[in-house]
């Protein structure tokens, strides 16, 4: 089934950070450690408290013109006894010829599930609890200017520990309702001509992915994810930047509900809860207009339309 909708939202003051920038690294600065406290609130978690730290560095003998490598260390604990630990990273070697990025993490958390497709009433939602370790590894090599190709490995040991009675997950009406291992190994290609990796104002960013999940890799599910994610940045003038994003996903096979293509969250159709609409296939178009005001403050307007 298809669901079509338009999401138009406006975000107020924000620090200079591009939500369209994916797998971006820090600016070309000296080595340093930058800690920040974290406080947030959601209905599923109540208040959460934690901290995150960014460590930026270059490997020995790397030129100063090379992008910084970085590690981020983060953790949080919520009033609902939930835990998050995550370690995203990006590594550059041989003057950016070799590029690695990914994430190691552990999550004991709660999420909302709304169903698959558009057969579920718009007011339907259920909360489920899950524990899982996560491994995300990407290793790429530069084959020509701005173009990287390589391999991606994903692993989630998804253990659904709490489900509502008489719900879709509680009645196991979807694939993976009780959890399972996802283990995939496939191809990734990246083209990146952005002028700045934290706050791009011009250039292109393209990611192409073909990711099979097979029992030979230890996966409990057999499916293949194909996706393309393209962002174009246009520098109208020094203070005004426009970006447009095209995103598509096509899934072959029987993927668990948590691995279906979805709309919502921080970067894809903001304004919708992450995973509010999900299904095997997805197509999305979104745009963003940013204007710098002063210091590190600016405003942004964004709009999008999508179909699952």
N, C-alpha and C positions, 0 to 999 in steps of 0.2 A: 504494500500500500504506500501511497505517497502522501506527504504532508507538506503543504506550501505555506510559507508565512514570511512576513517581513518584520525585522526587528530594527527599530530606530531608537537609539538611546543617546543620552548626552552625559559625559563624565566631567566633573568639575575640575578643580585645580589638581595637578599631578606633578610629581617630580619628573625630570627629563629622562624618561625611559620609554622605549618604543615597545608596545605590546605586539607589534607585528614582527619585531626582531626575534628570530628563532635561532637557537644554537649560536648566539652571539657571545663575544668575549669582551673583556675589558679593554679600555683604551690603552694606547701604547705608553703606559706609565711605568715607574720603577716598581720593584717588588714591594708588597705591602699587605697588611692584614687589616680588614675593615669589618668590625663587628657591629651588629644592630640588634636591639631587642624586638620581640614579636609579641603582639597582643591582638587577638581577634575574637569575634563572636559569630556563631552560626546556630540555628535552631537545633541541629543534630548534635552539636558538640558543647553548647553553652560557651563559656569563656575558655580560650586557649592561651597559654603562655609559653614562651620559649625564646630562642635566640638563633640568629644566623650570622655566619661570618664568611667573608670572601677573602681568599688568599690569592693574590695575583703575583706571578713570577715569570721569569724566563729561565730555561735550562742553560747550563754553562755553555759558553761559546756561541749562543744564539745572538744574532745582530739586533741592535735596538730597533731596527726597522721592522722586525718580526712581531707579530701579534703576541700579546701576553698569554701564557697558559694560566689556568685558574682552577682552584678548588673552592666549592662552597660547602660549608658545614652547617647543617640546620637540624633543629629538634624542637618539639613542642609537646606539651601535655595539656589535656583539657579537663574540664570539670566532670565530664562523663567517663573519666578514666581511660582516655584514648591517648595513644602515643604515635608520634611521627619522628623518624630519623631519616635524613636523606643527605646524600653526598653527590651532587652533580659536579661534573668536571669537564674541562676542555684542555687538550694538550697539543702543542705545536712543536715540531722538531724539523731540523734541517731547513731553517728559514721558510717554514710553512709548507714544505714539501710533503710532510707527513702530518696528518690531522686525526686526532682521536677525541671522542667526546662520549658522554653517557651519564649514567646515574647508578649508584648503589643506595639501597634504602630498605627500611622496614616500616610497615604501616599497620597499626591497630586502630581502625577508624570506622566511622559510620558514613554511609552514603544514601542518597535517595535513588529509587528506581521508579520509573514512570510507565514502563512497558516498552513494547517494540512496535514500531510503525505508528499508525494513527488509529488503531482499533480500540485503544484504551480511552475512556472519557478524559477530557482535559483536566478535570479536577482530581484524577487518580494519582496517588503517590504512596509509596511504602518506604520505610527506612530499614536498612539491613546493615549488620556489622560484619567486618571482614578483617582477617589478619593475613598479611602476606609479605615475604621478602621480595625485593625487586632488583633485577640486574638489567642494565641497559648499556650495551657496548657497541661502539662504532669505530671502525678503523678505516681510514681513507688515505689515498695518495693523490698528489697533484699530477694530472696527466697533460694539462695545458693551462695557460693562464686562466684563473678563476674557476677551473673545473676539477672537481674531485670525484673519484669513484672508489668504492670499497665495499665492505661487508658490515652488516648489522646483526647483532645477537640480542634477543629479548628473552627474559625469563621472569615469570610471575608464578609463585606457588599460592594461588588464590584460595583461601579457606574461609568460606562463608559460615560464620559462627552464630549469627543471630538473624532470624527471619520472622516476619509477622505471620500470625496464623491466618489462614484463609486468604492468602495473598498469592500473587503470581509466583514469586520465589518460594513461598512456603508450600505451595502445591506443586512445585517443580514443573511449571508449565513452559519454561524456556530452557534452552541449552545452558549448562553450567550453573544451574540454580544453587547447587551445593558446593560449587567451587571446582578447582582442578588446576593442573599445571599447564601453563602455556610456555612452550619453549620453541623459539623460531630462529632460523638463520637464513639470511638472504642478502639481496643487493641493495645498495644505496648509492645514489648519485647526487651531487650538490654542485650547483653553479652559483657563485657569490661574487657579484661585482659592486656591492654596496660601498659607499664612500666612508662609512663609519659603522662600526660593529655594535655600538651601544645605541647610537641615535642617528640612524641613516637618514639622509635627505635626498639621495639620488642612487640609482643603480637597481640591480635585479637580484632576487634571491629565489632559487628554484631547488626543490627537493623532490626526487623521484625514488619510489620505494617499491620493491617486490620482495615480500617476506612470507615464505612458506613456514607453516607450523606442522611438524611431522612427528609421528611416534618414534621415528629413528632418532630424533633430537630429545626425546623424553617427554613430549607433549601428550596430554590426555585428549587433545582435540586435533583434528586434521582440517586445516583451512589455509588459504593464502590471501594475504592482504596486498592489494595494489593501490598505490596512492600517488598523487601529484599535488604539490603545494607551491604556488608561484606568487611572489610579491613584487610589485613594481613601485619604486619610490620616485616621486617627481618633486624637484625643488622649484617651487613657484618663485620664491625670492628668499632672502636670508632668513626671514622669520616665519614663512608659510610653507608647509610641506604637505603634500598629498600622497597617499598610498592606496593601492588597490590590490586585493588578494583573491586569487582563484584557488579553490581547494576541492579535490575530488577523491573519493575512496570507492573501491570495488572489491568485495570479498567473495571468494570462491570457497565453497564448502560450508561446514557447520561450525561457525564460530560461537563461543560462549557469549552470553549477553554482555559481559564486561569488556569484550573485545570487539563489539560491533562498532561501526562508524557512528559518531554522535555529534550533535550540535549543542553548543553551550560551553560555558566556562570562561576563562580569562582571555583567551585569544581567538576563539571561534564562535561568532555570534554572541558576543557579550550581552548580558541582560537576560539570557536564559541560563537556568541551572545546568551545570555540566552533565551531559547525558540526558537532558530532558526529552530529546527526540533522538532515537537511534534505530538503525536498521543495517542491512548488509551494504547498501549503497548510499552514497551521499554526494551532493553537488552544492557548492556554496560560492557566493560572491559577496565580498564585503569591501568597504572603503573607509578611509580615515583621513580626517583633516586635522593637522596640528599647527598651533601657532604659539611661538615663544612670546612670553610676556616680559619677564625680567628675572635676573638671577637664574635659578634653576626651576622657575615656575612657568607653566604654560597651560593652555586649554586644548581640549581635543573634542571633536564631534565625530561620531562614527555611525555607520548604517550597514545593514547586511540583509541578504535574502538567501534562503537555502531550501533544499528539498532532501528528504531521506526516503 
